């Protein structure tokens, strides 16, 4: 254990910053005798800035995260031009340098100055004349803190990479645009986080029938995305083997109720609309399971019709009662299904029914570029929409 500690000391990179050469020599000798071999020095804050890749004013022209080349800074508080407190504040104000522990070295016993140094980001301080035992103890404490921060940063980096992989897998299960002489089915999708609780899918049942579904799992992030992946695995089988919307919803509920959670207070459920579009008979049959109503934009009409009717959300009760609805459709009509993330930024008038303003906005976009208009108005890249608190999904079926 002591051998590992000595080996660790040899690799720890410490920078001594002091305008007094004698002070630098004394501290450097203390460190070497304690086993620290990787030591650099600087006679001013400007020299320290240069070693860290900063300009003379302390600005960071690199603007990217890289190894700063130092694990600990021993920084003299009183130096000409730029004092230690100012240098400490500058360094800890930069993202790539903020985790470097800084121990202030001072001959000042002023408690206000020491408090100012700690407020500027200093990890600790030692007073002159330096006591070797005290200095080594404070260095060990600061380096342990640095190692712990580095461990957390590495863990966060790995978690980020894993989340990115999970997101790519989640995107991979989403279907591509479907277009033929009968119908066009497409969607616009924006998650609020790395992983989403929204899911959409479609499937061609036979020559004239198409199944479409939009799902919104409770919550956000990892838990809701895992529920979505579970649903996606069920949907793939259910959409190909079961045709009636009510049967598919019953199967989704049955499988959802099989999920067992160690914490019985946590219960994940999801809402959704499952629809079968029958172009031969000119009808769409659907089940709404606790979801916002879909919209029907009829050809030549400036008003949106609401796909009313509803059943309980999926995954809450064992024996749910499902009600199937039917609506007629014709050439030029568009069916729109969406998740409730689109309601929050749009329906800001309390007197209106949920989706009323959204329906007017969607119906107002006409012509061949209607989808581009929808995307610009609902999924634009303004700051407010970038910080949307919920996942957003919009699926449409255009009858050719």
N, C-alpha and C positions, 0 to 999 in steps of 0.2 A: 504494500500500500504506500509506504514511504517512497519506494522507488518510483512508483507511478506519479506521485506528487512532485518529486524532483524532476522527472521527465517532463511533466506538465509545465513546471516553472521555466525550463529551458526554452519551451516553445511559446511562452507568453510574451507578447510584444508590448513593451512599456516605453513610453516617450516622456522624457524629463524636459520641462520647459521652465527656464529661469535665466534672467539676464545676468546673473552673477555666476561666473565660471567656477568659482570655488564651491558654491552650493551644488552645482551640477556634479562636480567631481566627487564630493562627499556622498551624495545620494546614489550616484552610479556605483561607487565602491560598496555601499551597503547592499545594493541589489545583487551585485555579482557574488558577494560572499554568501548571500541567501540562496544562491542557485539560479538567479534570473540572468540569462545570457543575452537575450535578444533585446537590446536596449538602444534607443536612439535619443538624440538630444536636440533641443532648439533653444536659441538665445532670445527669442521674442515670439509674440503671437503671430507675426507675419511669417516667420519661418515655420511655425506649426501649421499655419494655413497652407503654405506651399507643400508641406509633406502630405497633407490631407487632400491635396488636389483642389484647393480653393484659391481664389485670387486674393489680392492684398486687402480687399474690403470684406472678405469672408463670404463672398458669393460663390455658389457652386456651379461652374460652367458645364459640369459633366451631366448633371440632371439624370443620373441613372444609378441604380443600386449596385455597388461593387464593394469589394473588401477594402476598407480604408487603410489597412496595413498596421493597425494598432489595436491592442486590446485594453489598454489603460493609459491614462494621461495623468502625470503628476504636474500640476500647473501652479506656478507662482502667482499669487494674487496681485502683487505690486510690480508692474513692469511699465516701461515707458511707452508712450503712444497708445497702445491698446492694452488695458489691464486684464488680469486673469478673469474677472467676473464677466467683462464684455466678451472675451474670447469664449468662455464657457457657454454663455447665452447664445452666441452665434453658432457654435458647433451643435448644441442640442436643439437648435431651431431647424436643422437640416435633417430630412428623413433618413438618409443613408448613414448619418453620423450620430443620431440621437441616442443610440444604445451604448455608446462608448462611456464607460465609467470615468469620471474625472474627480481626482482628489486634489483639493486646493491646499497649497503649501503657503503659510502666512506667518508673519511675525506680529501681526495685528491681533490684539485680544478684544477688539471691538465686536460685541455680540451682534450689533446691527449689520456690520459688514459680513460677518459669518452667515447671518440669516439671509442676506442678499445673495451670497454665493450659493447657498443651498436652494434658494428660490430660482436661481439662474440655471439650475440643473446639476450642480455638483453633487456627487454621491457621498462625499465625506471630506474631512479636512484634517491636516496635522499642523502643529505650530512649531516655529523655530525657537530655539535650536531643536532639531529633529531628534526624537528618541527612536532608536533603531527598532526596539521591540514593538513599540506602538505603531511605527510606520509599517512594519511587516504584517502586523495583525490587520491593519486597515486595508493593505493591499490584498491580502488573502480574502478578506470579506468582499471587497469590490470585484475581484476576479471571479469569485463564486457566483456573485450576482450576474456578471457578464456571461458566464457559462450557462447559467439558467436561462437567461434571455436568448442566447444563441440556440439553446435546445428548443425553446418554444417557437422561435422563428423558423427553425428547420421543420418542426412538426407542422406549423401552419402552412409552410410551403408545400409539404407533402399532401396535406389535406386539400389545399387548393388544387393541386394537380389531380388528385382523385376526384374532386368535385367536377373538374373540367372534363375528365374522362366520362363520369356519370352523365354529365350534360350532353356530351356527344352521343352516348348510347341512347339517351332519352330522345334526342332529335332524330336518331336513326330509325326509330319505330314509327315516326310520323309519316303519313303517306304523301306521295307526290301528286301534283295537280292531275286530275282526271278530265280528259276532254275528248269528245267524239261528236258525231252528228246529232246525238240525242240530248246531251247534257254536258255541262261544265261544273266540276266540283273543285273548290279550292278553299284555302284558308289563309288568314294572317295571324301570326302568333308572336307575342312578346312576353317573355317571363319577367317577373319582377326581381328575381334573384338568380343565382347560378342554376338552381333547379326549380322546376315548375310543378304546380299542382293541377295544371290544366292538361287536358288530353283531347285529341280529336282523331277521328278515323272514318274511313269510308270503304265500301266493298261492293263490287258488282255481283249481285245475286244471280241474275240470269240476263237474258237479252234485253229486257225492258225494266228491270227492277234494280234499285241501288239502295244500299243501307248506309246511313250516315249517323254519326254520334258525336256529341260534345260532352265532356265530363269535367267537373270541377271538384277536386278533392279538398277536404277541410284543411285549412292551414297553409303554410308555405314551407319551402326548403326541403330538407332531406326526407322528413317523414312523409309529407304529402306526395313527393315525387316517387317514393317507394310504393305508396299506395297506388299511384298512377301506373307504375310499371306492372304491378300485380293485376290491375284492371286490364291493361293492354294485353297481357297474356291470356286472360279469360276471353276478352273481346275477339281475339283472333280466331278462336275456336267457335265462339257463339255466333259470330256474324256469318260464318260459312255453313254451320250446321242448323241454326235456328233462323227462321225467316220472320215470324211475327214479332213485332216490337215488345208486346207484353211478355212473351216467352223469354226474350233476351233479358229484359229487366228482372224477371223472376230469377233467372239463372245468376245474374250479377249479384242480386241480393243474397241468394243462397250461398254463393261462394264468399261474399264479403262477411257474412255472419260466421264463417269458419275461421276467420282471423282471431287468434287468441293473443291477448296482451297481458304481460305480467302485472301492469298497473291497471286495475279495473276501472280507475277513474278516468283513464284516457280511452276514448272511443272514437275511432276514425270512421268517418262516413263520407259519402260523396253525392253530389247531385248531377243530373244530366238529362239530356234529351236524346232518345233513340228513335230514329225515323226510317221508314222504308218508303222510297219514292217509286211509285208504279206509273211509268210513263204510258204504258199501253192503255190503262184504265183512267188515266188523268187524275190520280188521287195520291195523297201522301198520308200514311198512317204513322202515328207517333205516340210515344208515352213520355210525359214530362215528369221526372222524378225529383220534385222539389227544386227545380231549376227556373231561372228567369224565362218568361215565355219567348218563344221564337217569333220571328216576323215573316210575313208574306208580303212581298212587294209585287203587286200584280202589274202586268204590262199595261202601260197607258194610264196608270193611276198615280196620283201624287200622294196618296195616303197609304200608310202601312197597316196591314191587318195583323192582329195578334193571334198567335196559335195558343188559344186558351186551354184550360183544363190542367189538372195536375194530380200527381200521386206522391206518396211519401218519399223522402230521400232514401238512398240505398245504403244499407249497412247499419240501420238503427234498430229495426224491428224484424223479428223472424217472419211472421205471417202478414206481409203487406198486401194491401188490395190495390191492384194496378188497373187504371182506367185508360183504355186506348182511345185516341181521338182520330178523326178523319177530316181532311180538307181537300177540296178539289183544286187542281192546278192545270195550267195550260201553257201554251207556247209563249215565251217571253217573260214568264213569271220567275221571280227569284225568291228562294227560301233562305232565310238568314238565321243562324243559330250562334249564340255568343255566350261568354261567361260574364259573371257580374263585375269583373274588373273594368269592363267598359261602361258600366252604369255610373260609377263614382265620379269620374271626371266630366261626364256629360250631363247627367240628370241632377242639376244643382237647384232646381226649383221644386220646393216641397209640395206644391199643389198638384204636380203632375204624377201620374202613375209611373211606376218603374218601367223604363224603356220607351216612354212616350216621346221624349225629346230625341232619343237615339233613333227611333223609328222615323221621325220627320227628317233627321239629318241624312239617314241612309236613302230614304225615298227621294230626296232632293238631288241625289247624284245620279245622273242619267248618261246615256250614250255608251259607247264601247269602252271608254276609260273609267267606268264607274268604280272599279276596284282600286285604281290608282287614287281616285278622289277619296274613297273610304280610308285608304291607308294614310293619305296626307292629313286628313281631318281627325282621325282617331289614333293613329300610331306615329305621329310626327315626332321629330327629334328635339322638341323644345325641352328646356330644363325641367319644367313641371311634369312632363310626361316621362322623362327619363327616370324620375324619382317616384313613379307610380307605385303605390303600396301593394298592388295586387297584380296577379298574372292576367294577361288580356289575350283573348282568343276570339276570332270571328270566322265562322265557316259559312259558305254560301253554296247553294245549288241553283244554277241557272238552267232553265228548261229551254232547249234550243228550238 
